């Protein structure tokens, strides 16, 4: 599915609102998106038809609801997506969850296929970044950003590509900065090119298959290819095409493709960027990207996402990643039944786990193992609860955790806190008698309380 087709399906399902009036790319567009994001259920997707200073429309909040992110992943719900992935992993051979996922994605039928007439190169534009609708989202930001880019790099030795999602700031018409995440595939590729003292080829794709947009930001294990993941999700290989000026393959159905290089050691300070933590961040030495070519589809649409205090669109993308993480964890840690990454904490800030079969002291040991080597190693707060607890009931989670809080159930490590709130025997829980409950229901009108 291309982003264009996804947007069309949202419009046909009355889940896309088009704004035809002129809107400023500096703060105004973001403020409108923020108000919609905060609506119950995430609000609708938005397409701004006339962004002041640009000829291309901008689409935001495309994945900002449970139904839209499920549609992007070709599933009826996120639970259905997780179950399909879990069933496939269970039937795949591998010593651990990461091996199984890699073996699942190494299927020859998932290999990308070349497109000899790629839509992303229908228009060869001037190599001028001022053509791209970059936005300013929060008042202290001074440099416009691209917030939903697919950053594609390649290993200089093997040619293996990585497709990640990192913020991009456009400083002028010829250059921008890319904030590669620590330990990310892109950062490792950059280090390898710099050790060779050679410029690293880079491509920035905007748009493409919605499943690939999710996969680029998902916590995939090392050596798992994002294009293969998107192909598994959609059930068909991704279409790719060579760049015009760099030795990189890009999604053929992208809306825009920006090509360029990063010279060894060349960097520039980022401007402030409003982050999902609620504060501004910046990188004083972000790798400097110099553009060499730009191409795009006819009537291209630029996707963007607003990052800031939740709930935001990235929360729903994170909920899809939550389903992936759960299925991987269940293979390596069979005690785990369910996982919840609360929207308020986004991604790995806090993780609630429902577990079964633990005995005295085993909860603390499980927390230690999860911090040592799992997708939850970055969780600042990790709480284990019994399998009968609904992890999406904050009041119940808080009640259970606080009532079991004692020193022997707390583990701290490098700023992280783990709490074992398991061990309640369901038979000892205070519950109403069903017989008495039925009696009260039958006689309720007699009590005169309505």
One Martini backbone bead per residue (centre of mass of N, CA, C, O) as a GRO file, in nm:
protein
  450
    1UNK     BB    1   0.095   0.036   0.023
    2UNK     BB    2   0.043   0.354  -0.021
    3UNK     BB    3  -0.003   0.657   0.107
    4UNK     BB    4  -0.217   0.739  -0.096
    5UNK     BB    5  -0.410   0.499  -0.049
    6UNK     BB    6  -0.447   0.540   0.252
    7UNK     BB    7  -0.577   0.820   0.233
    8UNK     BB    8  -0.815   0.730   0.058
    9UNK     BB    9  -0.935   0.533   0.267
   10UNK     BB   10  -0.984   0.744   0.484
   11UNK     BB   11  -1.177   0.918   0.317
   12UNK     BB   12  -1.387   0.692   0.259
   13UNK     BB   13  -1.410   0.652   0.592
   14UNK     BB   14  -1.429   0.938   0.730
   15UNK     BB   15  -1.092   0.984   0.841
   16UNK     BB   16  -1.065   1.267   0.677
   17UNK     BB   17  -0.943   1.604   0.687
   18UNK     BB   18  -0.979   1.893   0.487
   19UNK     BB   19  -0.774   2.188   0.450
   20UNK     BB   20  -0.815   2.475   0.236
   21UNK     BB   21  -0.687   2.677   0.392
   22UNK     BB   22  -0.452   2.877   0.492
   23UNK     BB   23  -0.141   2.757   0.647
   24UNK     BB   24   0.101   2.769   0.873
   25UNK     BB   25   0.416   2.606   0.933
   26UNK     BB   26   0.427   2.801   1.190
   27UNK     BB   27   0.243   2.641   1.448
   28UNK     BB   28  -0.046   2.626   1.329
   29UNK     BB   29  -0.051   2.336   1.223
   30UNK     BB   30   0.021   2.213   1.501
   31UNK     BB   31  -0.219   2.323   1.667
   32UNK     BB   32  -0.435   2.174   1.512
   33UNK     BB   33  -0.325   1.890   1.554
   34UNK     BB   34  -0.328   1.891   1.865
   35UNK     BB   35  -0.635   1.924   1.900
   36UNK     BB   36  -0.703   1.657   1.754
   37UNK     BB   37  -0.528   1.453   1.918
   38UNK     BB   38  -0.701   1.525   2.195
   39UNK     BB   39  -0.919   1.372   2.104
   40UNK     BB   40  -1.121   1.130   2.120
   41UNK     BB   41  -0.937   0.865   1.976
   42UNK     BB   42  -0.741   1.095   1.806
   43UNK     BB   43  -0.898   1.166   1.581
   44UNK     BB   44  -0.833   1.282   1.272
   45UNK     BB   45  -0.713   1.303   0.983
   46UNK     BB   46  -0.488   1.533   0.800
   47UNK     BB   47  -0.520   1.780   0.521
   48UNK     BB   48  -0.312   2.033   0.393
   49UNK     BB   49  -0.357   2.213   0.101
   50UNK     BB   50  -0.241   2.513   0.218
   51UNK     BB   51   0.090   2.586   0.255
   52UNK     BB   52   0.268   2.835   0.333
   53UNK     BB   53   0.525   2.842   0.076
   54UNK     BB   54   0.386   2.585  -0.060
   55UNK     BB   55   0.279   2.327  -0.306
   56UNK     BB   56   0.243   2.116  -0.079
   57UNK     BB   57   0.087   1.899   0.099
   58UNK     BB   58  -0.011   1.810   0.444
   59UNK     BB   59   0.008   1.521   0.657
   60UNK     BB   60  -0.166   1.435   0.963
   61UNK     BB   61  -0.254   1.191   1.188
   62UNK     BB   62  -0.261   0.909   1.033
   63UNK     BB   63  -0.188   0.719   1.316
   64UNK     BB   64  -0.404   0.853   1.550
   65UNK     BB   65  -0.527   0.547   1.582
   66UNK     BB   66  -0.622   0.228   1.619
   67UNK     BB   67  -0.753   0.193   1.337
   68UNK     BB   68  -0.523   0.318   1.157
   69UNK     BB   69  -0.285   0.137   1.243
   70UNK     BB   70  -0.424  -0.125   1.161
   71UNK     BB   71  -0.458  -0.055   0.863
   72UNK     BB   72  -0.151  -0.017   0.806
   73UNK     BB   73  -0.118  -0.343   0.900
   74UNK     BB   74  -0.363  -0.519   0.790
   75UNK     BB   75  -0.569  -0.502   1.037
   76UNK     BB   76  -0.840  -0.508   1.261
   77UNK     BB   77  -0.620  -0.508   1.496
   78UNK     BB   78  -0.370  -0.514   1.725
   79UNK     BB   79  -0.436  -0.793   1.832
   80UNK     BB   80  -0.433  -0.931   1.556
   81UNK     BB   81  -0.144  -0.862   1.485
   82UNK     BB   82  -0.012  -1.008   1.727
   83UNK     BB   83  -0.128  -1.291   1.669
   84UNK     BB   84  -0.003  -1.334   1.392
   85UNK     BB   85   0.288  -1.303   1.484
   86UNK     BB   86   0.285  -1.522   1.704
   87UNK     BB   87   0.217  -1.762   1.520
   88UNK     BB   88   0.468  -1.735   1.339
   89UNK     BB   89   0.685  -1.759   1.563
   90UNK     BB   90   0.595  -2.040   1.676
   91UNK     BB   91   0.649  -2.177   1.370
   92UNK     BB   92   0.947  -2.089   1.412
   93UNK     BB   93   1.278  -2.130   1.394
   94UNK     BB   94   1.467  -2.084   1.710
   95UNK     BB   95   1.645  -2.001   1.998
   96UNK     BB   96   1.497  -1.721   1.974
   97UNK     BB   97   1.319  -1.449   1.904
   98UNK     BB   98   1.520  -1.311   1.712
   99UNK     BB   99   1.572  -1.558   1.531
  100UNK     BB  100   1.279  -1.600   1.442
  101UNK     BB  101   1.236  -1.329   1.306
  102UNK     BB  102   1.466  -1.349   1.106
  103UNK     BB  103   1.366  -1.614   0.971
  104UNK     BB  104   1.093  -1.502   0.884
  105UNK     BB  105   1.229  -1.253   0.707
  106UNK     BB  106   1.415  -1.450   0.509
  107UNK     BB  107   1.217  -1.486   0.307
  108UNK     BB  108   1.226  -1.481  -0.034
  109UNK     BB  109   0.931  -1.347  -0.072
  110UNK     BB  110   1.044  -1.065   0.083
  111UNK     BB  111   1.196  -0.955  -0.136
  112UNK     BB  112   1.274  -0.700  -0.302
  113UNK     BB  113   1.149  -0.514  -0.587
  114UNK     BB  114   1.189  -0.377  -0.883
  115UNK     BB  115   1.127  -0.047  -1.029
  116UNK     BB  116   1.117   0.094  -1.358
  117UNK     BB  117   0.859   0.308  -1.268
  118UNK     BB  118   0.891   0.522  -1.036
  119UNK     BB  119   0.697   0.749  -0.867
  120UNK     BB  120   0.935   0.907  -0.707
  121UNK     BB  121   1.062   0.994  -1.025
  122UNK     BB  122   0.870   1.181  -1.198
  123UNK     BB  123   1.018   1.423  -1.043
  124UNK     BB  124   1.294   1.629  -1.112
  125UNK     BB  125   1.441   1.826  -0.889
  126UNK     BB  126   1.575   2.059  -0.729
  127UNK     BB  127   1.848   2.083  -0.496
  128UNK     BB  128   1.603   2.203  -0.278
  129UNK     BB  129   1.487   2.217   0.051
  130UNK     BB  130   1.264   2.450   0.018
  131UNK     BB  131   1.043   2.254  -0.114
  132UNK     BB  132   1.004   2.134   0.166
  133UNK     BB  133   0.757   2.083   0.417
  134UNK     BB  134   0.872   2.225   0.681
  135UNK     BB  135   0.838   2.244   1.043
  136UNK     BB  136   0.701   2.428   1.318
  137UNK     BB  137   0.578   2.331   1.647
  138UNK     BB  138   0.733   2.514   1.864
  139UNK     BB  139   0.820   2.823   1.990
  140UNK     BB  140   1.152   2.750   2.027
  141UNK     BB  141   1.168   2.692   1.739
  142UNK     BB  142   1.400   2.769   1.449
  143UNK     BB  143   1.397   2.486   1.295
  144UNK     BB  144   1.288   2.299   1.059
  145UNK     BB  145   1.106   1.980   1.033
  146UNK     BB  146   1.133   1.626   0.996
  147UNK     BB  147   0.914   1.359   1.147
  148UNK     BB  148   0.859   1.121   0.891
  149UNK     BB  149   1.131   0.975   0.815
  150UNK     BB  150   1.324   0.775   0.589
  151UNK     BB  151   1.636   0.649   0.680
  152UNK     BB  152   1.886   0.556   0.439
  153UNK     BB  153   2.137   0.309   0.480
  154UNK     BB  154   2.479   0.164   0.447
  155UNK     BB  155   2.702  -0.075   0.453
  156UNK     BB  156   3.031  -0.063   0.335
  157UNK     BB  157   3.073  -0.386   0.319
  158UNK     BB  158   2.771  -0.528   0.262
  159UNK     BB  159   2.512  -0.323   0.187
  160UNK     BB  160   2.334  -0.319   0.418
  161UNK     BB  161   2.032  -0.193   0.500
  162UNK     BB  162   1.876   0.092   0.665
  163UNK     BB  163   1.552   0.181   0.825
  164UNK     BB  164   1.498   0.487   0.978
  165UNK     BB  165   1.382   0.713   1.252
  166UNK     BB  166   1.482   1.056   1.227
  167UNK     BB  167   1.545   1.360   1.289
  168UNK     BB  168   1.505   1.657   1.075
  169UNK     BB  169   1.697   1.947   0.991
  170UNK     BB  170   1.651   2.246   0.795
  171UNK     BB  171   1.886   2.499   0.745
  172UNK     BB  172   1.889   2.488   0.425
  173UNK     BB  173   1.897   2.427   0.083
  174UNK     BB  174   2.168   2.217   0.125
  175UNK     BB  175   2.108   2.151   0.445
  176UNK     BB  176   2.121   1.909   0.722
  177UNK     BB  177   2.011   1.727   1.008
  178UNK     BB  178   2.083   1.407   1.175
  179UNK     BB  179   1.940   1.220   1.455
  180UNK     BB  180   2.092   0.965   1.550
  181UNK     BB  181   2.050   0.707   1.731
  182UNK     BB  182   2.162   0.535   1.972
  183UNK     BB  183   2.253   0.231   1.836
  184UNK     BB  184   2.177   0.260   1.560
  185UNK     BB  185   2.200   0.175   1.236
  186UNK     BB  186   2.288   0.454   1.132
  187UNK     BB  187   2.520   0.502   1.338
  188UNK     BB  188   2.689   0.255   1.253
  189UNK     BB  189   2.731   0.336   0.963
  190UNK     BB  190   2.869   0.607   1.014
  191UNK     BB  191   3.113   0.493   1.165
  192UNK     BB  192   3.219   0.317   0.930
  193UNK     BB  193   3.266   0.551   0.729
  194UNK     BB  194   3.455   0.721   0.909
  195UNK     BB  195   3.679   0.503   0.935
  196UNK     BB  196   3.724   0.534   0.611
  197UNK     BB  197   3.703   0.835   0.523
  198UNK     BB  198   3.397   0.848   0.411
  199UNK     BB  199   3.120   0.922   0.259
  200UNK     BB  200   2.777   0.899   0.339
  201UNK     BB  201   2.514   0.766   0.207
  202UNK     BB  202   2.182   0.922   0.170
  203UNK     BB  203   1.826   0.867   0.232
  204UNK     BB  204   1.511   1.053   0.214
  205UNK     BB  205   1.194   0.931   0.283
  206UNK     BB  206   0.861   1.030   0.196
  207UNK     BB  207   0.671   0.788   0.268
  208UNK     BB  208   0.497   0.514   0.165
  209UNK     BB  209   0.457   0.246   0.336
  210UNK     BB  210   0.301   0.230   0.635
  211UNK     BB  211   0.451  -0.026   0.736
  212UNK     BB  212   0.735   0.106   0.705
  213UNK     BB  213   0.698   0.342   0.894
  214UNK     BB  214   0.670   0.165   1.140
  215UNK     BB  215   0.931  -0.014   1.113
  216UNK     BB  216   1.141   0.225   1.135
  217UNK     BB  217   1.038   0.269   1.459
  218UNK     BB  218   1.082  -0.009   1.547
  219UNK     BB  219   1.204  -0.267   1.781
  220UNK     BB  220   1.412  -0.421   1.612
  221UNK     BB  221   1.619  -0.645   1.577
  222UNK     BB  222   1.907  -0.725   1.486
  223UNK     BB  223   1.915  -0.784   1.138
  224UNK     BB  224   1.635  -0.661   1.075
  225UNK     BB  225   1.442  -0.595   0.803
  226UNK     BB  226   1.218  -0.349   0.725
  227UNK     BB  227   1.123  -0.442   0.443
  228UNK     BB  228   1.050  -0.729   0.538
  229UNK     BB  229   0.846  -0.651   0.751
  230UNK     BB  230   0.650  -0.506   0.560
  231UNK     BB  231   0.607  -0.756   0.381
  232UNK     BB  232   0.483  -0.937   0.596
  233UNK     BB  233   0.242  -0.756   0.670
  234UNK     BB  234   0.128  -0.730   0.358
  235UNK     BB  235   0.215  -0.991   0.170
  236UNK     BB  236   0.439  -0.814   0.010
  237UNK     BB  237   0.670  -0.684  -0.162
  238UNK     BB  238   0.886  -0.435  -0.191
  239UNK     BB  239   0.937  -0.148  -0.372
  240UNK     BB  240   1.230  -0.054  -0.561
  241UNK     BB  241   1.493   0.204  -0.614
  242UNK     BB  242   1.732   0.381  -0.739
  243UNK     BB  243   1.910   0.630  -0.703
  244UNK     BB  244   2.037   0.908  -0.869
  245UNK     BB  245   2.324   0.977  -0.670
  246UNK     BB  246   2.304   0.707  -0.493
  247UNK     BB  247   2.387   0.382  -0.337
  248UNK     BB  248   2.051   0.356  -0.303
  249UNK     BB  249   1.758   0.207  -0.190
  250UNK     BB  250   1.415   0.291  -0.253
  251UNK     BB  251   1.099   0.358  -0.227
  252UNK     BB  252   0.895   0.375  -0.507
  253UNK     BB  253   0.626   0.508  -0.336
  254UNK     BB  254   0.727   0.763  -0.264
  255UNK     BB  255   0.692   1.106  -0.246
  256UNK     BB  256   0.991   1.156  -0.142
  257UNK     BB  257   1.348   1.213  -0.242
  258UNK     BB  258   1.643   1.256  -0.049
  259UNK     BB  259   1.976   1.321  -0.141
  260UNK     BB  260   2.310   1.232   0.006
  261UNK     BB  261   2.574   1.343   0.234
  262UNK     BB  262   2.826   1.246   0.490
  263UNK     BB  263   3.087   1.377   0.618
  264UNK     BB  264   3.354   1.329   0.793
  265UNK     BB  265   3.283   1.500   1.095
  266UNK     BB  266   3.030   1.650   1.000
  267UNK     BB  267   2.865   1.921   1.178
  268UNK     BB  268   2.567   2.049   1.362
  269UNK     BB  269   2.369   2.243   1.536
  270UNK     BB  270   2.083   2.222   1.678
  271UNK     BB  271   1.782   2.304   1.733
  272UNK     BB  272   1.519   2.322   1.901
  273UNK     BB  273   1.309   2.037   2.020
  274UNK     BB  274   1.000   1.910   2.062
  275UNK     BB  275   0.927   1.662   2.287
  276UNK     BB  276   0.766   1.384   2.439
  277UNK     BB  277   0.856   1.488   2.736
  278UNK     BB  278   0.792   1.824   2.720
  279UNK     BB  279   1.067   1.912   2.602
  280UNK     BB  280   1.363   2.038   2.499
  281UNK     BB  281   1.592   1.950   2.236
  282UNK     BB  282   1.949   1.885   2.149
  283UNK     BB  283   2.227   1.875   1.912
  284UNK     BB  284   2.556   1.997   1.901
  285UNK     BB  285   2.644   1.728   1.690
  286UNK     BB  286   2.503   1.686   1.411
  287UNK     BB  287   2.486   1.539   1.130
  288UNK     BB  288   2.572   1.653   0.807
  289UNK     BB  289   2.357   1.714   0.533
  290UNK     BB  290   2.407   1.688   0.174
  291UNK     BB  291   2.253   1.766  -0.106
  292UNK     BB  292   2.205   1.601  -0.450
  293UNK     BB  293   1.887   1.514  -0.458
  294UNK     BB  294   1.544   1.549  -0.598
  295UNK     BB  295   1.233   1.369  -0.572
  296UNK     BB  296   0.886   1.311  -0.703
  297UNK     BB  297   0.573   1.304  -0.714
  298UNK     BB  298   0.290   1.365  -0.834
  299UNK     BB  299   0.131   1.538  -0.616
  300UNK     BB  300   0.265   1.554  -0.351
  301UNK     BB  301   0.277   1.426  -0.010
  302UNK     BB  302   0.347   1.542   0.319
  303UNK     BB  303   0.451   1.383   0.593
  304UNK     BB  304   0.355   1.433   0.946
  305UNK     BB  305   0.453   1.473   1.298
  306UNK     BB  306   0.356   1.533   1.623
  307UNK     BB  307   0.566   1.627   1.893
  308UNK     BB  308   0.470   1.557   2.240
  309UNK     BB  309   0.243   1.571   2.454
  310UNK     BB  310   0.032   1.352   2.557
  311UNK     BB  311  -0.159   1.266   2.315
  312UNK     BB  312  -0.022   1.110   2.021
  313UNK     BB  313   0.063   0.954   1.737
  314UNK     BB  314   0.311   0.793   1.860
  315UNK     BB  315   0.140   0.619   2.056
  316UNK     BB  316   0.017   0.429   1.835
  317UNK     BB  317   0.281   0.325   1.725
  318UNK     BB  318   0.370   0.208   2.002
  319UNK     BB  319   0.136   0.000   2.027
  320UNK     BB  320   0.240  -0.176   1.796
  321UNK     BB  321   0.514  -0.236   1.928
  322UNK     BB  322   0.398  -0.376   2.176
  323UNK     BB  323   0.301  -0.632   2.023
  324UNK     BB  324   0.578  -0.721   1.933
  325UNK     BB  325   0.717  -0.739   2.211
  326UNK     BB  326   0.532  -0.949   2.335
  327UNK     BB  327   0.589  -1.187   2.136
  328UNK     BB  328   0.891  -1.196   2.200
  329UNK     BB  329   0.876  -1.234   2.511
  330UNK     BB  330   0.706  -1.504   2.520
  331UNK     BB  331   0.942  -1.682   2.418
  332UNK     BB  332   1.170  -1.607   2.641
  333UNK     BB  333   0.909  -1.549   2.854
  334UNK     BB  334   0.654  -1.753   2.952
  335UNK     BB  335   0.540  -1.584   3.200
  336UNK     BB  336   0.431  -1.393   2.992
  337UNK     BB  337   0.105  -1.244   2.898
  338UNK     BB  338   0.135  -0.919   2.925
  339UNK     BB  339   0.144  -0.578   2.779
  340UNK     BB  340   0.208  -0.228   2.893
  341UNK     BB  341   0.242   0.099   2.740
  342UNK     BB  342   0.180   0.379   2.852
  343UNK     BB  343   0.100   0.667   2.696
  344UNK     BB  344   0.233   0.868   2.904
  345UNK     BB  345   0.535   0.723   2.857
  346UNK     BB  346   0.621   0.619   2.607
  347UNK     BB  347   0.731   0.339   2.512
  348UNK     BB  348   0.983   0.269   2.777
  349UNK     BB  349   0.928   0.418   3.046
  350UNK     BB  350   0.680   0.212   3.095
  351UNK     BB  351   0.620  -0.130   3.224
  352UNK     BB  352   0.358  -0.367   3.208
  353UNK     BB  353   0.335  -0.699   3.360
  354UNK     BB  354   0.186  -1.004   3.302
  355UNK     BB  355   0.213  -1.288   3.520
  356UNK     BB  356   0.317  -1.636   3.574
  357UNK     BB  357   0.449  -1.874   3.805
  358UNK     BB  358   0.557  -1.719   4.047
  359UNK     BB  359   0.791  -1.709   4.302
  360UNK     BB  360   0.981  -1.640   4.544
  361UNK     BB  361   1.197  -1.396   4.389
  362UNK     BB  362   1.138  -1.422   4.070
  363UNK     BB  363   1.065  -1.133   3.996
  364UNK     BB  364   1.340  -0.995   4.034
  365UNK     BB  365   1.488  -1.178   3.832
  366UNK     BB  366   1.321  -1.098   3.585
  367UNK     BB  367   1.392  -0.801   3.584
  368UNK     BB  368   1.694  -0.844   3.548
  369UNK     BB  369   1.671  -0.989   3.272
  370UNK     BB  370   1.521  -0.764   3.115
  371UNK     BB  371   1.749  -0.549   3.155
  372UNK     BB  372   1.981  -0.712   3.021
  373UNK     BB  373   1.793  -0.879   2.768
  374UNK     BB  374   1.569  -0.668   2.617
  375UNK     BB  375   1.317  -0.451   2.506
  376UNK     BB  376   1.321  -0.341   2.835
  377UNK     BB  377   1.606  -0.207   2.918
  378UNK     BB  378   1.486   0.111   2.914
  379UNK     BB  379   1.308   0.089   3.153
  380UNK     BB  380   1.238   0.291   3.429
  381UNK     BB  381   0.959   0.126   3.471
  382UNK     BB  382   0.898  -0.202   3.624
  383UNK     BB  383   0.595  -0.402   3.638
  384UNK     BB  384   0.467  -0.672   3.820
  385UNK     BB  385   0.175  -0.873   3.755
  386UNK     BB  386  -0.087  -1.046   3.770
  387UNK     BB  387  -0.282  -1.223   3.533
  388UNK     BB  388  -0.568  -1.093   3.648
  389UNK     BB  389  -0.474  -0.821   3.545
  390UNK     BB  390  -0.570  -0.520   3.408
  391UNK     BB  391  -0.346  -0.314   3.240
  392UNK     BB  392  -0.590  -0.092   3.152
  393UNK     BB  393  -0.618  -0.041   3.478
  394UNK     BB  394  -0.487   0.196   3.667
  395UNK     BB  395  -0.620   0.158   3.946
  396UNK     BB  396  -0.552  -0.143   3.981
  397UNK     BB  397  -0.246  -0.122   3.948
  398UNK     BB  398  -0.194   0.075   4.180
  399UNK     BB  399  -0.324  -0.089   4.408
  400UNK     BB  400  -0.149  -0.341   4.389
  401UNK     BB  401   0.131  -0.210   4.412
  402UNK     BB  402   0.108  -0.054   4.684
  403UNK     BB  403   0.014  -0.304   4.864
  404UNK     BB  404   0.310  -0.459   4.782
  405UNK     BB  405   0.503  -0.254   4.900
  406UNK     BB  406   0.850  -0.344   4.938
  407UNK     BB  407   1.184  -0.378   4.957
  408UNK     BB  408   1.200  -0.682   4.838
  409UNK     BB  409   1.029  -0.567   4.563
  410UNK     BB  410   1.284  -0.384   4.496
  411UNK     BB  411   1.459  -0.260   4.200
  412UNK     BB  412   1.778  -0.105   4.137
  413UNK     BB  413   1.922   0.047   3.820
  414UNK     BB  414   2.047   0.305   3.674
  415UNK     BB  415   1.756   0.462   3.731
  416UNK     BB  416   1.596   0.203   3.774
  417UNK     BB  417   1.263   0.059   3.839
  418UNK     BB  418   1.155  -0.236   4.014
  419UNK     BB  419   0.836  -0.421   4.054
  420UNK     BB  420   0.694  -0.674   4.263
  421UNK     BB  421   0.324  -0.734   4.227
  422UNK     BB  422   0.310  -1.033   4.316
  423UNK     BB  423   0.116  -1.313   4.486
  424UNK     BB  424  -0.187  -1.321   4.463
  425UNK     BB  425  -0.452  -1.501   4.571
  426UNK     BB  426  -0.756  -1.525   4.428
  427UNK     BB  427  -0.898  -1.667   4.679
  428UNK     BB  428  -0.835  -1.393   4.873
  429UNK     BB  429  -1.021  -1.210   4.744
  430UNK     BB  430  -1.234  -0.946   4.763
  431UNK     BB  431  -1.573  -1.057   4.714
  432UNK     BB  432  -1.874  -1.081   4.607
  433UNK     BB  433  -2.161  -1.233   4.633
  434UNK     BB  434  -2.355  -1.364   4.391
  435UNK     BB  435  -2.614  -1.408   4.551
  436UNK     BB  436  -2.634  -1.118   4.666
  437UNK     BB  437  -2.625  -0.965   4.402
  438UNK     BB  438  -2.887  -1.088   4.285
  439UNK     BB  439  -3.070  -0.991   4.512
  440UNK     BB  440  -3.026  -0.683   4.476
  441UNK     BB  441  -3.128  -0.669   4.187
  442UNK     BB  442  -3.420  -0.770   4.246
  443UNK     BB  443  -3.465  -0.539   4.498
  444UNK     BB  444  -3.391  -0.244   4.418
  445UNK     BB  445  -3.675  -0.101   4.402
  446UNK     BB  446  -3.730  -0.134   4.719
  447UNK     BB  447  -3.509   0.083   4.831
  448UNK     BB  448  -3.538   0.378   4.698
  449UNK     BB  449  -3.259   0.479   4.516
  450UNK     BB  450  -3.355   0.599   4.224
   0.00000   0.00000   0.00000
